[in-house]
Amino acid sequence: MLLKKFFTINNLNTKKNRQYLVFAILALFSWWLMFFTFSYQDHQFVIRSRLWSDFAAHIPLIRSFSLGNNFPPEYPQFANEPIRYHFLFYLLVGMLEKIGLNLAVSLNLLSAIGLFVLLVMIYLISQLLADSKKIKPQSTIVIGLLAVMLFLFNSSLTFVDYFQKNGFSFTSIINIMHLDQFINFGPWNGDSISAFWNWNIYTNQRHLAFSIGVGLLIIWPLVKAVFDQTYTKTTNKLSWLLIAIGLMALPFLNLAVYMMVIIFIVLWLGLNPRLLKKFSLGYGLATLCSLLSFYYYWALGGNILQWQVGFLAQEKTWLGIIYYWWRNLGLYVVLWPVIFLKSNWNQKKWLLIFSFYFVLANLFQLSTDMINNHKLINFFQIGFSMLLAAKLGEVWTQSIFKKILVLLLLVPLTLSGVMDALAIMRDRPLTLTDAIYQPMGSWIVQETDPQSVFITTAYLYNPVSFTGRKTYLDYGYFDWSMGYQTQGRRDNLKTIFALEQNQSDWCDLLTQEKIDYILISPGKGDLEFDAHHSWLVRTWRPVYQSMDGYLIFSINQICSPELQPL
């Protein structure tokens, strides 16, 4: 009866109830997207193919907290060094698994909450940005929906590539519904349009939406104080406490988002000096508290800052960079100066700050891998899409003709994003057996210390990665992108798996590197040589051998003076 009453026409005609309905839809979408791309059935992970690489890093990190003993935190695929990755989101997921939820439910629950918060903040802030003198109150929901739509469906020129390849016809338009591959997936397939502007970035990097959502919540009072002329409330002590906690958590959730939020606070207060009296003390104290969290990463020295023009543009000339962003941002490039000229001063200030993130991403490399600058672009796109939605909403209210114009403009603004979304929705599922329910994984969980460190001869999704134990090395990219020095360890593998060996020297090396076990996979594995021919395998009996050919050797057993080789 309550649901029936809520969904009556009269109730839906009230702004508050329509807004609740929008929130319900956003929550259902967030839940669906995360569970669609990753789930758990019959001791198997069901994972969409586009998530395969990133989740080879996420699952070991989660399990290091739920099944291992990862305190103080280390990166589980580069053991014995402090973690340089923002780990808090995956720590929370691990704690949920530890109390009884399966890994997929734990991850999807927090991922859906994060995406939902982000979508709600985009919806609400875009309504604030609109000029209240130019819109009707009933149009604010339209603005919020436009902002969510622009965020979910990116404005690149992917649709142009599609029609260039397939022709523009009724058949090619219908065939859009059958897309099961991304048309553009740069830089990995050589395309100039990058893969960071669609749902894929949020389904892969599950912490990203959560982090940006928290960031927008932190700056919400500042935005509301400028754009909402009726807002006179004083931020209470609980709100300041939550802002401080949010800022202290952000470096551990996503360091880039933390920096962008701090930049926004500083620039927004600078551009709106009347806010200083009310907000500077609270945000200043919260920022000071957060510097302890920031210092953790600063002290590790994992991040770099160097001059690097053009982000991922193939040609670093002015024309090459402009062409790259024309391909990647589509009509945003054309509308950018138009929106700026048509904006009031407060809207201009908003656009200037978010444009600063874009400029920063195109002038500096902020980490080992230039690709990681995409977070700055994602944040710019979010800020720009909110203001664009506000300006389109102002146009929407003027006449029927203007409404039609807005709807027509939405086609080139969102069609590429729709194509990308369809490719994700039709992405093939892959199944991956959870090793902890296999004899090998079960043995590792039951018989080894949760802090144990393994050398493995295969990297992605090996049995150790599911058990919460740490590994000496990964396949290369994860460790390198975080700034770890991996070459010395790779050189050590040649010694560890040499054909002939001095046992004393060998044990000294393994002890020095704090290795507890060696796992040798069936076949050659991922090494440049076959570890099955090594002195280790020929001389020593494994402490455990599985039916399918996995071998585990205990360093303690081999290096114990009481034990002798076979």
N, C-alpha and C positions, 0 to 999 in steps of 0.2 A: 504493500500500500504506500509506503514511504517513497519507493522508487517511482511508482506510478504518479504520485503527487508531484515529485520533483520534475518529472519529464512532461508535465502538462504544458500547454502552450503559454499560459499565463506566467508560469514560473520561469520558463526559458526566455521570456521577454524581459526579465529583469537582468541587469548587467552582471550582478554578482553570480546568479545561477548559470548564466551563459559562460562566465569565466570558470566556474567550477567544472562545467562540462568540458571546456578546453583543457583544463588541467588533467582531467580524467583521461582524455584522449592522449595527451602527451605522456602520461604515466604508462598507459597500455602500450604505446608505441615503443617507449624506452625498454620496457620489460620484454616485448616481443623481439626487438632487434638483438638484444644481448643473448637471449635464449635461443634464437634462431641460428646464430652464428657459432654457438658453443653450448654443448650439453653433455650429459653423462648418463649412460644407459648400460646396465648389465656389466659393470666394471670396465666400461669402455668410454673414452672420450670421443664425442662426435664433434668434429671440428671442421668448419668450412675451409676450403683450400687456401684462401687468401690469408688466413690466420696462422698458417703452418709455421712460418719462420719465427714470428714474434713470440708465439706461445712456447717455442722451444726455450725461450729465456724466462717467460713468466711462470710456467709451471714449476721449474726447479726453485725459483725464488720463493714462491708461495709455500712449497713443500719444505723449504729450509726452515720456515717458521712453524709449520703445522706438525711435521714429523721429525724435523731435525732440531738442533740446538744452535740457533744462529744469533747469539748475543755475546759480545757486541756484534752488530751486523757485519757480515762479509758478503761479497758477491759470490754466490755459490758455485759459479763456474770459473772463478779465479780465486781459489782459497788462500787463506792466510794473509790477506790484505784487507784493510777497511773498505767498505762498500762505497763506491762513488756514484751509485745510481739512486735516484729518489725512490725509496723502498716502502714508504709508510702505507700506501694503498695496499700493497701486496702483503704487508705485515697484517693489516686488518683482515684481509681475505684469509690468510693463514690461521688467524685466531678463530674465525668463524668455522673453518674446517676442523680445527682442534676441538671445538665444543660440540661437534657432531654433524654439521651440515657437510654434504659432499662438496668437492672443490668447485664444480661448475655452478652449483647454486650459490655458494659463497661469493664467487667472482661475479656472477651475473647480478646478484642482488645489489652489491655495491656499485657495479657498473651502471645498472639501470637507475639507481638513485642519483648517481652523478650526472648522467645524461638528462634525467628529468629536471634536476635542479638547474642545469645549464639552459635547457629549453624554457623553463619558467622564467628565469632571469632575462633571457633574450626577449621573451614575450612582454614582460613588465617594463623593462628599461626602454624598449622601443616606444612604448606608449608614453613614457615620460618625455622622450626626446621631441615628440611632436609639438609644434607651436599651438598652444591651447586657443589662440585667437583665430586660428585658421581651420580648426576641425570641430566637428560636432561630437558631443560626448559618446554617442552610439558608434562613432567611427573608431574608437580606440581599440576595440576588439579586432577590427579589420587590420589595423596597424600591427598588433601583436601577431596575428596569424601570418601576415605578409613577412614579418621578420623571421618567424620560425621557418616559413617556406624558403626564404632566401638563404637561411643558414643550412637547411637540409639539402638543398639542391643548388649546387655551385654554378657560378657563371663563367665557365670556360668556353673555349671554342671546340670542344669535343664534338658537338653536334655538326659543326661545319665539316670536320674530318669524316664523320659518318656519311654525310650526304655526298661529299666529294667522291667517296669510295663506292657508294651504293646507288648514287643518283637520287634525284628528288622525284618520287613517284608515290602513288597510293600504296604500292607494295612495300617500298622501303619504309614508309611511315608505319605501316602495320607491323613490319618485322622488328621495329624497335622493341615491341613487347616480348620478343624472343631472344633478346641479347643475353648471353651468359658469360661474356668476357668483357673486360674493360677495353674500350677503344683506345684509350691512352693510359699508359702506366709508366711514365717517366720517373726517374731517369733509368730504371732498370731495363726497359725494353728499347731504349734509345729515343723515345718520344720527347718532344719539347714540352708537352703538357704533363705536369707532375701528378703523382698519385695521392697527394696529401690534402685534397680539397673536398673529398666526399666521405661517406659514412665509414669507409674502410679505415681511416686514420683513428676513428673513435672505437671501432670494434677491435682493432689490433692493440692500440695503446689505451688500455682500459682506464688508466689513471688520468688521462688527459681531460676528458669531459668533467670528471669529478673535480679536478684541480681548477679548471677555468670557472666552473660553477661556484666553487668556494671563493675564488678571486672576485667574481662579480658580486657575490653577497657582501664581501668586505667593503667594496667601494659603493654599494647601494646607498648608504646614508649621504655620501657626498654628492652623488648624482641627484638624488631626490631633493636635497637642500637647494640645488640650483634650478632645477626644471619644474618642481612642484611649488607654485607660488603660495599654495594653501598649507604647505608643510611647515609647522612651527614646533613640532615635538622636540624635546631635548633627549639626546641619546642617553639611556639610563646605564647604570653600572653593569647590569647583566649584558647589555649589548656591547659595551666596551670590553668586557671580559671575553665574549665570544669573538670579537674582532681580533683581540690580542692572541687568543688561542688559534684562530684561523691563520694569522700571519706567522705564528711560530711553527705551525704545521706545514705551511706551504712549501718551504724549501725541501722538506722530506716527501712532499707529494709531487711537486714539479718545480725545480729550481728556476726554470725560465718563466713560469707563470708568476712566481714570487717576485722576480725582478720587474716584470711588467706591471704588477700591481703596485709595487713601491714607486715605480716611475710615474704611474698614473696619479697616485696620492700626492706626490711632490709637485707635479706639473699642474694638477687640478687646483690645489691650494694656491699655487703661485698665480694662476690665471684668474682665480676667484678669491682675492684677498679678504673679502668680507666674511669668508668662512673660517679664517684663521683663528679668530677669537673662540669660536664654538668647537672647532674640530682639531686644531693643531696639537693641543696637549694630549688628547686621547690617542690620536693616530701616531703622534710622536713617541709616546710611551710604548704603544703596541709595537711600533717599528723597532725600538731599542730592545725590547724583549726578543723579537724575532732575529736579531743580529746574532744571537747565540746559535740558533739553528743554521743561519747562513754561514757562520764561521766554520761549522763542521766541514762543509764542502770547500770553503776557501782554503782551509788549512791543508786539505788533501792535495790541492794544486792540480786537480784533474781537468779543470776547464781552462781553455785558452781564449785569448782575445787577440785577433790579428786582422789587419786590413785585408779585405777580400771582396772585391766589387762584383755585383751581379748575381748573387745567389747561385742558382743552377743553370743560368743562361749559358748556352753553348758558346756564343760569341759575346765577349765582354766589352764590346763597343756600346756607345749610347744607343744606337739603332738596334743592335742585337738584344740589349736588355729590354728596351721598350717593346720589341717584337715578342720577346719571351713572355712578358707580362700581359701583352695583348692576347696572346694565346691562352694564358692561364687564368686571367681575370675577365676576359671577354668584355662585355659592356660596362663593367665596373670602371675600366680605364676611361671610357668616354663620359660616364656619369659622374665620376669623381670631381672634376672641376665644376661641372654644372651644379652638383649638390652643394659644393662649397659656396658658390656665388649666390645660390638661392637660399642659403641658411641664415638664420639670425646669429647674433654674436655667440650665444651659448652653444648653439649647434656647431658653429665654426670651431670653437675651442675643443669640443668633443672630437671632431674630425681631425684637427691638427695633432692631437695626442695620439690617436690611433694611426695616423699617417706616419708619425715618428717611429712606431714599431716597424712599419714597412720599410722605411728608409734605413733603419738600423740593420734589418735583415739583409739589406742589399749592399751594405758598406763593410760589415764586419763578419768574420767567422767566430762564433761564440763557443764552439766546442771542437773536439777532434774531427768530427764529421760535419761538413757544411750542411748536410741534409737536415740536421737537427734545428736549423734556423726556421724550419717550417712552422714551428710553434708561434713565432712572431707574426708570420703571415696569417696563420689561423686566427690569431687574436685580432689582427687588423680586419680580416674579413668579417668577423663577428661584429666588431664595432661599426664597420661601414654598413653592413647589411641592416643593422638596427636603425641607423640614421636614414638610410635609403628607404626603409619601410615607413619611417615617420614622414618623409617627404612625399612618398607615393600616397600615403594616407591623406595628406593634406590635399593632394590633387583629386583623390577619390571622392571627397566630399563636395566637389564643386558642381558636377553635372553628370548626367547619364553618359554623355560623350566622353568625359574624362574617365569615368569608370571603365568604359570599353577600352580606352587608350591604355590604362594601367594593366588590364587583363592581357592585352596584346603584347605589352612590354614584358610581361612575366614569361612569355614563351621563350624568347632568346635568353632571358636571365636565368631560367631554371631547367631548360631542356637537357643540357649536358648533365646536370645533376640527376635528373630523372633517369637518363641512360646509365649512369654509374650505379644508381640505386637498383635498377633492374638487374644489372650484372651481379650485384651482391645477392639479390634475392634468388637468383638462379644458380649461384655458385654451388659447386658439387661438395657434398659432405665426405669427409674422410674419417675413418675410425682408427682409434689408437688404444690398444689395451693398456690398462693401468697396471704397471709392473708390480705394484705392491701386492696384487692378488695372484701373481705368478710365483713359482718356487724360488726363482732367483731374487726377485724383489723382496719376497717375504723373508728370505734368509738374511738379506742385508738389514732389513728393519729390525729383526729379532736378535741378530747375532753381532751387530756392530754398534759402536757408540754413536749416538746422534751427531756428534761433532767430527766424525771420521772424514778423512780426506782421501779421495780415490784418484788415481791416474786411470784414464779410460782410453781405449784405442778407437772407439767410435764416440762421436760427440752428441749430435742431436737426438734427443729422446732415447738415450741409453738407459738401462735399468736404474742406474744410480740417480739419474736426474729426477726420478719419480719418488725417491725415498727420503728426500730431505738431507742427504749427505752431500758434501761438497766435492767438486772436482778440481783438478789441477789446472786444466785449460779447457776452453771451448774451441769451436771450429775456426775462430779467428775474428769475426766481425764484432760480436758482442763485447769481448774484452778490449779490442782495439778502440772501438768507438767511445768507450768510457775512459780512455787514456791510460790503461794499464800497459806496462812494458812486457810484452809477451815473448819476444824473441829468445831471451835467455832460457825460458822454460821449454821452448820448442827445441832448442839445441840440447837441453838436458835429456829430452826423450830419446835422442840418438844414442846417448850413453846408457840410459836405463835399459834400452832394448837392444844393446849391442850383442854380437854373436859370442864374443868372449868377454870375460869380466873378472876383475879382482873383487872378491866378495867384500872385503873390508872397505875398499874405496866405494863400492856400490852402496853399501849400507850407510857409509858416511854421507853420501849424496842424498839418499832418500830420507835420512834422519834430518839433515840440514833443511830439506824442502818440506819437512813435516808431513810426509806421506804415510798413510796407514795401510792402504790396500791398493792393489793394481787389478783392474778388471780388463780382461782381454776378450774381445767379442769374437764370434765366429767369423772366419774369413779374414781378409786383410784389414778391414775396418777403414778408418779415415787417415791413417798414417801413410807416409811415403814408403814404408817398408812393412814386411810381415812380421809382427811381433811373435808369431808362433815359432819362428826359427831362432829366437833370442836365447841367450844363456839362461835367462830366468825360466823359460818354459822347459828347456831341455834338462835343467838341473834340479828343479824343485817341483814338489807335488803341490797342486792348488789346495787351498783350504776349503774350497767349494767348487764343484763342477756341475753345471746343469745338463740336462738331457739334450738341449739344443746347442751345446758347445761353448757356453760362456765359462770362463775360468777366472777365479778370484784367488789372488795370492796375498798372504798376510806379510807385511814387512816385519812385524814383530817376530813372527815365526822364523822368517829367513835370517834375520839378524840376531836372533837369540844365540848366545854362545853354547847353549846346551844342545841345540839342534844341528843336525848335519844334513847335507843334501842327499838325494836318493843315490 
